[in-house]
Amino acid sequence: MLSNCTGCDPESLVRMKELREAIYRLASAQVSGAKWNRADISRLNKIANNGFPQIVFTDTGVKRLGNMESVAGIVARSAIDLLSGSEAGLMKECRREACTRIFVDRSRGKNRTWCGMDECGNRIKAANYRSRRQIQIMN
């Protein structure tokens, strides 16, 4: 995201966590069809208008320079794009009980049930296999 980010003090970290939680609540509401919380919308809009990072083109590539406020602005604008864009209706919550991740289902059949195969998919498949195997052993 940023090549050189300054200003990550404890207060900035608290604000970033608050932003993360506001985005999560808005995304959860989107998935469940609930109304968005006005305070979360207000927080997202306010942060989205934070300063932009400075972009510097050099002979070795592009550098983006900024502080935590500009990082928060990028995150907030990305969340707004997702929540208001064409993929908002494709958002789902992982069905693995212990997982709280929300993902965009871009699968061909739009029938994904977990956030990813690496963690949740493998765990669900392994649990189902163990369950079937245990039933076979009992019979």
Backbone as ProteinMPNN parsed JSONL, in Angstrom:
{"seq_chain_A": "MLSNCTGCDPESLVRMKELREAIYRLASAQVSGAKWNRADISRLNKIANNGFPQIVFTDTGVKRLGNMESVAGIVARSAIDLLSGSEAGLMKECRREACTRIFVDRSRGKNRTWCGMDECGNRIKAANYRSRRQIQIMN", "coords_chain_A": {"N_chain_A": [[0.834, -1.18, 0.0], [1.52, 1.526, 1.102], [4.738, 2.852, 0.613], [6.296, 4.172, 2.451], [5.307, 4.793, 5.518], [4.387, 6.923, 8.06], [3.826, 7.821, 11.499], [2.484, 5.935, 13.127], [1.213, 5.767, 15.852], [0.039, 4.934, 19.203], [-2.59, 6.052, 19.426], [-3.363, 6.345, 16.745], [-3.445, 3.687, 16.015], [-5.601, 2.788, 17.574], [-7.667, 4.26, 16.34], [-7.581, 3.095, 13.792], [-8.382, 0.487, 14.409], [-10.976, 1.02, 15.269], [-12.054, 1.892, 12.855], [-11.814, -0.485, 11.38], [-13.654, -2.105, 12.788], [-16.045, -0.683, 12.369], [-16.308, -0.956, 9.592], [-16.589, -3.736, 9.492], [-19.047, -4.07, 10.842], [-20.761, -2.743, 9.063], [-20.417, -4.308, 6.76], [-21.346, -6.775, 7.728], [-24.005, -6.12, 8.163], [-24.737, -5.645, 5.528], [-24.533, -8.233, 4.455], [-26.468, -9.627, 5.951], [-28.747, -8.255, 5.372], [-29.617, -6.269, 7.008], [-30.226, -2.939, 8.363], [-27.896, -0.332, 7.782], [-25.737, 1.044, 10.236], [-25.992, 4.351, 11.212], [-24.018, 5.847, 12.53], [-21.704, 4.385, 11.952], [-21.622, 4.701, 9.178], [-21.231, 7.456, 9.056], [-18.707, 7.669, 10.308], [-17.137, 6.238, 8.455], [-17.447, 7.86, 6.148], [-16.277, 10.25, 7.047], [-13.609, 9.493, 7.545], [-12.882, 8.615, 5.022], [-12.413, 10.909, 3.669], [-9.979, 11.769, 4.498], [-6.594, 12.935, 4.12], [-4.893, 12.277, 1.045], [-2.407, 9.845, 0.11], [0.933, 10.806, -0.763], [2.097, 10.53, -4.022], [4.905, 9.464, -5.674], [6.778, 9.348, -8.527], [9.54, 7.59, -9.562], [12.798, 6.74, -10.952], [13.074, 4.146, -10.197], [10.59, 3.186, -9.749], [7.233, 3.501, -8.423], [6.482, 5.367, -5.545], [4.585, 5.528, -2.623], [3.77, 7.812, -0.253], [2.944, 8.599, 3.08], [0.876, 9.109, 6.024], [-0.694, 7.497, 8.882], [-3.301, 8.426, 8.775], [-3.734, 8.873, 6.059], [-3.541, 6.26, 5.161], [-5.751, 5.145, 6.465], [-7.73, 6.563, 5.129], [-7.522, 5.485, 2.535], [-8.301, 2.833, 3.056], [-10.923, 3.245, 3.998], [-12.139, 4.408, 1.72], [-11.931, 2.258, -0.041], [-13.599, 0.416, 1.248], [-16.053, 1.751, 1.024], [-16.328, 1.706, -1.763], [-16.618, -1.074, -2.149], [-18.934, -1.686, -0.58], [-20.864, -0.199, -1.88], [-20.76, -0.898, -4.476], [-20.962, -2.997, -7.46], [-20.408, -5.547, -6.575], [-21.388, -5.798, -4.042], [-23.655, -7.281, -3.448], [-22.662, -9.802, -3.594], [-21.399, -10.434, -1.32], [-20.656, -12.52, 1.421], [-20.896, -14.293, 4.554], [-18.549, -16.366, 6.132], [-19.305, -19.767, 6.613], [-18.202, -21.441, 8.463], [-18.3, -22.186, 11.801], [-16.539, -21.059, 13.744], [-15.413, -18.95, 12.429], [-15.352, -15.541, 11.427], [-15.129, -14.175, 9.118], [-15.834, -12.163, 6.25], [-16.548, -12.454, 2.855], [-16.187, -11.967, -0.717], [-18.11, -13.59, -2.986], [-17.015, -14.798, -5.774], [-17.235, -17.035, -7.255], [-18.056, -19.302, -9.937], [-20.651, -20.469, -9.775], [-21.674, -19.014, -7.727], [-21.787, -20.108, -5.162], [-20.142, -20.5, -2.957], [-19.312, -21.425, 0.373], [-17.575, -20.978, 2.42], [-14.882, -18.865, 3.557], [-12.323, -19.335, 2.504], [-10.264, -21.898, 1.078], [-7.851, -22.661, 2.209], [-7.86, -22.38, 5.044], [-10.547, -22.455, 6.373], [-12.145, -24.043, 4.577], [-10.647, -26.442, 4.335], [-10.715, -27.295, 7.011], [-13.471, -27.721, 7.45], [-14.013, -29.699, 5.506], [-12.291, -31.724, 6.419], [-13.387, -32.248, 8.95], [-15.928, -33.162, 8.195], [-15.164, -35.467, 6.805], [-13.95, -36.957, 8.89], [-16.207, -37.358, 10.461], [-17.873, -38.894, 8.745], [-16.216, -41.101, 8.453], [-16.083, -42.047, 11.073], [-18.717, -42.879, 11.442], [-18.814, -44.98, 9.581], [-17.025, -46.752, 10.766], [-18.374, -47.397, 13.068], [-20.497, -48.806, 12.089]], "CA_chain_A": [[0.0, 0.0, 0.0], [2.406, 2.686, 1.175], [6.143, 2.506, 0.721], [6.851, 4.777, 3.654], [4.184, 5.28, 6.319], [4.827, 7.412, 9.36], [2.76, 8.25, 12.398], [1.726, 4.832, 13.713], [1.276, 5.875, 17.298], [-1.061, 4.179, 19.821], [-3.889, 6.644, 19.097], [-3.66, 5.992, 15.356], [-3.804, 2.274, 16.014], [-6.972, 2.714, 18.102], [-8.565, 4.752, 15.286], [-7.628, 2.08, 12.727], [-9.209, -0.618, 14.897], [-12.365, 1.493, 15.234], [-12.441, 1.857, 11.443], [-11.993, -1.902, 11.031], [-14.909, -2.587, 13.386], [-17.157, -0.018, 11.667], [-16.422, -1.623, 8.291], [-17.123, -5.077, 9.731], [-20.481, -3.964, 11.151], [-21.458, -2.393, 7.826], [-20.382, -5.484, 5.885], [-22.258, -7.769, 8.318], [-25.371, -5.662, 7.873], [-24.95, -5.878, 4.094], [-24.725, -9.669, 4.256], [-27.706, -10.089, 6.583], [-29.884, -7.459, 4.919], [-30.008, -5.331, 8.065], [-29.935, -1.537, 8.07], [-26.58, 0.132, 8.175], [-25.687, 1.943, 11.382], [-25.662, 5.713, 10.745], [-22.738, 6.274, 13.12], [-20.641, 3.728, 11.186], [-21.582, 5.377, 7.881], [-20.624, 8.768, 9.295], [-17.274, 7.437, 10.565], [-16.524, 5.843, 7.189], [-17.401, 9.033, 5.286], [-15.31, 11.209, 7.588], [-12.251, 8.976, 7.35], [-12.629, 8.509, 3.581], [-11.976, 12.222, 3.186], [-8.644, 12.087, 5.007], [-5.641, 13.265, 3.072], [-4.413, 11.219, 0.17], [-0.958, 9.673, 0.178], [1.704, 11.448, -1.828], [2.596, 9.555, -4.989], [6.132, 9.952, -6.28], [7.294, 8.478, -9.571], [11.002, 7.666, -9.631], [13.367, 5.83, -11.944], [12.986, 2.776, -9.684], [9.186, 2.81, -9.59], [6.32, 4.431, -7.757], [6.471, 5.34, -4.083], [3.448, 6.196, -2.001], [4.219, 8.286, 1.042], [1.865, 9.181, 3.848], [0.785, 8.765, 7.438], [-1.79, 6.564, 9.172], [-4.564, 9.028, 8.345], [-3.904, 8.608, 4.626], [-3.814, 4.823, 5.041], [-7.151, 4.969, 6.864], [-8.545, 7.089, 4.038], [-7.523, 4.487, 1.454], [-9.109, 1.697, 3.517], [-12.319, 3.68, 4.046], [-12.632, 4.553, 0.345], [-12.075, 0.903, -0.589], [-14.805, -0.16, 1.855], [-17.205, 2.405, 0.392], [-16.434, 1.145, -3.115], [-17.15, -2.428, -2.056], [-20.299, -1.692, -0.047], [-21.791, 0.482, -2.781], [-20.483, -1.321, -5.842], [-21.683, -4.105, -8.078], [-20.141, -6.81, -5.879], [-21.945, -5.767, -2.684], [-24.598, -8.391, -3.324], [-21.93, -11.074, -3.6], [-20.735, -10.593, -0.025], [-21.174, -13.595, 2.273], [-20.124, -14.587, 5.758], [-18.081, -17.746, 6.168], [-20.21, -20.628, 7.376], [-17.514, -22.168, 9.528], [-18.8, -21.604, 13.044], [-15.53, -20.29, 14.472], [-14.885, -17.902, 11.556], [-16.205, -14.355, 11.286], [-14.718, -13.464, 7.908], [-16.789, -11.881, 5.191], [-15.832, -12.55, 1.591], [-16.956, -11.739, -1.941], [-18.222, -14.867, -3.692], [-16.849, -14.623, -7.215], [-17.227, -18.353, -7.881], [-18.93, -19.398, -11.114], [-22.031, -20.749, -9.364], [-22.002, -18.149, -6.576], [-22.222, -21.042, -4.117], [-19.131, -20.731, -1.927], [-19.874, -21.372, 1.719], [-16.568, -20.57, 3.382], [-14.059, -17.751, 3.092], [-11.193, -19.815, 1.717], [-9.965, -23.315, 1.219], [-6.648, -22.891, 3.017], [-8.143, -22.554, 6.468], [-11.9, -22.911, 6.715], [-12.575, -25.134, 3.713], [-9.952, -27.665, 4.741], [-11.212, -27.72, 8.326], [-14.829, -28.255, 7.291], [-13.915, -30.97, 4.78], [-11.662, -32.722, 7.302], [-14.371, -32.606, 9.979], [-16.945, -33.997, 7.545], [-14.54, -36.75, 6.533], [-13.832, -37.686, 10.164], [-17.559, -37.737, 10.876], [-18.291, -40.02, 7.891], [-15.332, -42.229, 8.769], [-16.492, -42.564, 12.375], [-19.984, -43.585, 11.226], [-18.474, -46.225, 8.897], [-16.362, -47.624, 11.73], [-19.39, -47.837, 14.029], [-21.398, -49.756, 11.433]], "C_chain_A": [[0.88, 1.245, 0.0], [3.837, 2.209, 1.328], [6.739, 2.995, 2.031], [5.702, 5.404, 4.434], [4.7, 5.696, 7.68], [3.61, 7.704, 10.219], [1.921, 7.13, 12.969], [1.916, 4.849, 15.222], [0.085, 5.118, 17.895], [-2.452, 4.736, 19.5], [-4.311, 6.314, 17.67], [-4.097, 4.541, 15.259], [-5.229, 2.075, 16.529], [-7.969, 3.162, 17.033], [-8.679, 3.751, 14.145], [-8.482, 0.893, 13.156], [-10.688, -0.224, 14.893], [-12.889, 1.498, 13.804], [-12.713, 0.423, 11.006], [-13.33, -2.423, 11.545], [-16.13, -1.947, 12.721], [-17.384, -0.681, 10.314], [-17.021, -3.013, 8.472], [-18.619, -5.03, 10.023], [-21.29, -3.625, 9.898], [-21.514, -3.588, 6.873], [-21.318, -6.577, 6.415], [-23.711, -7.396, 8.048], [-25.7, -5.896, 6.401], [-25.283, -7.344, 3.831], [-26.081, -10.134, 4.786], [-28.948, -9.329, 6.12], [-30.392, -6.47, 5.958], [-29.686, -3.898, 7.63], [-28.531, -1.198, 8.543], [-26.703, 1.102, 9.334], [-25.208, 3.319, 10.915], [-24.329, 6.214, 11.301], [-21.566, 5.648, 12.36], [-20.504, 4.364, 9.802], [-20.872, 6.722, 8.022], [-19.117, 8.643, 9.508], [-16.547, 7.117, 9.257], [-16.382, 7.052, 6.259], [-16.355, 10.04, 5.754], [-13.886, 10.753, 7.299], [-11.895, 8.893, 5.872], [-12.125, 9.825, 3.003], [-10.672, 12.679, 3.814], [-7.722, 12.378, 3.828], [-5.207, 12.048, 2.273], [-2.913, 11.043, 0.361], [-0.297, 10.425, -0.98], [2.239, 10.355, -2.736], [3.781, 10.18, -5.709], [6.605, 8.914, -7.298], [8.799, 8.68, -9.665], [11.521, 6.715, -10.7], [13.355, 4.381, -11.479], [11.546, 2.335, -9.453], [8.392, 3.887, -8.882], [6.443, 4.253, -6.252], [5.235, 6.09, -3.613], [3.85, 6.546, -0.578], [3.047, 8.888, 1.792], [1.93, 8.768, 5.303], [-0.408, 7.825, 7.649], [-3.142, 7.122, 8.738], [-4.796, 8.782, 6.855], [-4.149, 7.129, 4.358], [-5.275, 4.55, 5.387], [-8.086, 5.463, 5.772], [-8.648, 6.114, 2.882], [-8.422, 3.307, 1.829], [-10.593, 2.066, 3.497], [-12.898, 3.826, 2.639], [-12.825, 3.192, -0.312], [-13.334, 0.229, -0.045], [-16.058, 0.443, 1.238], [-17.413, 1.862, -1.014], [-17.048, -0.241, -3.088], [-18.619, -2.427, -1.64], [-21.315, -1.062, -0.991], [-21.671, 0.005, -4.222], [-21.276, -2.539, -6.287], [-21.462, -5.438, -7.368], [-20.715, -6.851, -4.461], [-22.903, -6.927, -2.451], [-23.944, -9.756, -3.303], [-21.227, -11.334, -2.271], [-21.447, -11.668, 0.796], [-20.312, -13.702, 3.515], [-19.768, -16.057, 5.739], [-18.991, -18.566, 7.064], [-19.518, -21.479, 8.43], [-17.807, -21.453, 10.837], [-17.798, -20.692, 13.74], [-14.974, -19.116, 13.658], [-15.874, -16.743, 11.453], [-15.868, -13.57, 10.018], [-15.886, -13.283, 6.943], [-15.993, -11.865, 3.897], [-16.766, -12.218, 0.441], [-16.93, -13.047, -2.722], [-18.19, -14.618, -5.193], [-16.835, -15.975, -7.939], [-18.258, -18.396, -9.013], [-20.391, -19.585, -10.713], [-22.525, -19.885, -8.212], [-22.473, -18.99, -5.388], [-21.145, -21.371, -3.094], [-19.788, -20.618, -0.559], [-18.844, -20.975, 2.768], [-15.619, -19.578, 2.722], [-12.899, -18.189, 2.215], [-10.901, -21.269, 2.011], [-8.811, -23.559, 2.181], [-6.952, -23.143, 4.48], [-9.516, -23.183, 6.671], [-12.366, -24.096, 5.869], [-11.947, -26.453, 4.103], [-10.472, -28.188, 6.076], [-12.6, -28.341, 8.224], [-14.779, -29.605, 6.585], [-13.305, -32.065, 5.647], [-12.638, -33.168, 8.385], [-15.46, -33.494, 9.396], [-16.4, -35.396, 7.252], [-14.433, -37.579, 7.816], [-15.196, -38.173, 10.638], [-18.057, -38.942, 10.062], [-17.498, -41.276, 8.236], [-15.732, -42.879, 10.099], [-17.797, -43.354, 12.253], [-19.716, -44.935, 10.561], [-17.863, -47.221, 9.859], [-17.391, -48.192, 12.693], [-20.321, -48.882, 13.405], [-20.637, -50.98, 11.109]], "O_chain_A": [[0.967, 1.942, -1.011], [4.115, 1.277, 2.082], [7.574, 2.327, 2.64], [5.183, 6.447, 4.036], [5.367, 4.924, 8.369], [2.494, 7.819, 9.712], [0.748, 7.345, 13.272], [2.672, 4.058, 15.786], [-0.8, 4.699, 17.148], [-3.395, 3.966, 19.322], [-5.482, 6.035, 17.415], [-5.012, 4.209, 14.506], [-5.98, 1.275, 15.972], [-9.0, 2.519, 16.838], [-9.762, 3.574, 13.586], [-9.231, 0.349, 12.344], [-11.55, -1.036, 14.556], [-14.044, 1.146, 13.566], [-13.714, 0.145, 10.345], [-14.055, -3.104, 10.82], [-17.147, -2.615, 12.535], [-18.525, -0.939, 9.931], [-17.874, -3.425, 7.685], [-19.377, -5.854, 9.512], [-22.38, -4.16, 9.697], [-22.547, -3.844, 6.253], [-22.007, -7.231, 5.632], [-24.539, -8.255, 7.742], [-26.815, -6.298, 6.068], [-26.203, -7.655, 3.074], [-26.761, -10.937, 4.147], [-30.072, -9.717, 6.439], [-31.472, -5.901, 5.805], [-28.966, -3.679, 6.656], [-28.049, -1.704, 9.556], [-27.65, 1.885, 9.408], [-24.15, 3.437, 10.298], [-23.596, 6.926, 10.613], [-20.547, 6.305, 12.146], [-19.39, 4.546, 9.311], [-20.021, 7.076, 7.206], [-18.341, 9.42, 8.952], [-15.475, 7.657, 8.986], [-15.33, 7.25, 5.652], [-15.633, 10.614, 4.939], [-13.053, 11.545, 6.858], [-10.735, 9.079, 5.503], [-11.478, 9.838, 1.956], [-10.293, 13.843, 3.683], [-8.055, 12.09, 2.678], [-5.167, 10.93, 2.787], [-2.221, 11.99, 0.735], [-0.903, 10.643, -2.029], [2.78, 9.358, -2.257], [3.683, 11.268, -6.276], [6.805, 7.747, -6.962], [9.274, 9.804, -9.826], [10.744, 5.963, -11.289], [13.599, 3.476, -12.278], [11.312, 1.213, -9.002], [8.828, 5.032, -8.76], [6.501, 3.131, -5.748], [4.89, 7.147, -4.14], [4.225, 5.673, 0.205], [2.241, 9.612, 1.207], [2.9, 8.161, 5.756], [-1.051, 7.41, 6.684], [-4.035, 6.358, 8.37], [-5.922, 8.513, 6.436], [-4.881, 6.778, 3.433], [-5.955, 3.807, 4.68], [-9.121, 4.849, 5.516], [-9.723, 5.929, 2.31], [-9.212, 2.84, 1.009], [-11.422, 1.285, 3.032], [-14.03, 3.41, 2.392], [-13.782, 2.996, -1.061], [-14.05, -0.447, -0.783], [-17.019, -0.273, 0.957], [-18.544, 1.588, -1.414], [-17.906, -0.556, -3.913], [-19.449, -3.085, -2.268], [-22.505, -1.364, -0.907], [-22.412, 0.464, -5.092], [-22.147, -3.035, -5.572], [-22.252, -6.366, -7.544], [-20.541, -7.845, -3.756], [-22.944, -7.488, -1.356], [-24.601, -10.76, -3.025], [-20.539, -12.343, -2.117], [-22.676, -11.714, 0.854], [-19.16, -13.268, 3.536], [-20.588, -16.899, 5.373], [-19.396, -18.119, 8.137], [-20.182, -22.165, 9.206], [-17.584, -20.249, 10.958], [-18.182, -19.651, 14.273], [-14.14, -18.364, 14.163], [-17.086, -16.951, 11.4], [-16.283, -12.421, 9.872], [-16.782, -14.121, 6.839], [-14.889, -11.324, 3.85], [-17.986, -12.191, 0.605], [-15.864, -13.549, -3.076], [-19.203, -14.274, -5.803], [-16.461, -16.045, -9.11], [-19.21, -17.615, -9.03], [-21.273, -18.923, -11.261], [-23.669, -20.018, -7.775], [-23.429, -18.633, -4.7], [-21.218, -22.405, -2.431], [-20.701, -19.817, -0.358], [-19.212, -20.665, 3.901], [-15.56, -19.467, 1.497], [-12.531, -17.482, 1.277], [-11.254, -21.793, 3.068], [-8.801, -24.563, 2.893], [-6.358, -24.031, 5.092], [-9.616, -24.332, 7.101], [-12.925, -25.053, 6.405], [-12.633, -27.471, 4.194], [-10.649, -29.394, 6.245], [-12.87, -29.371, 8.842], [-15.433, -30.553, 7.018], [-13.757, -33.21, 5.61], [-12.703, -34.356, 8.702], [-15.873, -34.468, 10.025], [-17.103, -36.39, 7.434], [-14.782, -38.759, 7.829], [-15.317, -39.282, 11.159], [-18.597, -39.894, 10.625], [-18.05, -42.374, 8.301], [-15.72, -44.103, 10.231], [-17.955, -44.39, 12.899], [-20.328, -45.935, 10.936], [-18.151, -48.415, 9.78], [-17.289, -49.352, 13.093], [-20.866, -49.735, 14.105], [-21.195, -51.924, 10.549]]}, "name": "protein", "num_of_chains": 1, "seq": "MLSNCTGCDPESLVRMKELREAIYRLASAQVSGAKWNRADISRLNKIANNGFPQIVFTDTGVKRLGNMESVAGIVARSAIDLLSGSEAGLMKECRREACTRIFVDRSRGKNRTWCGMDECGNRIKAANYRSRRQIQIMN"}
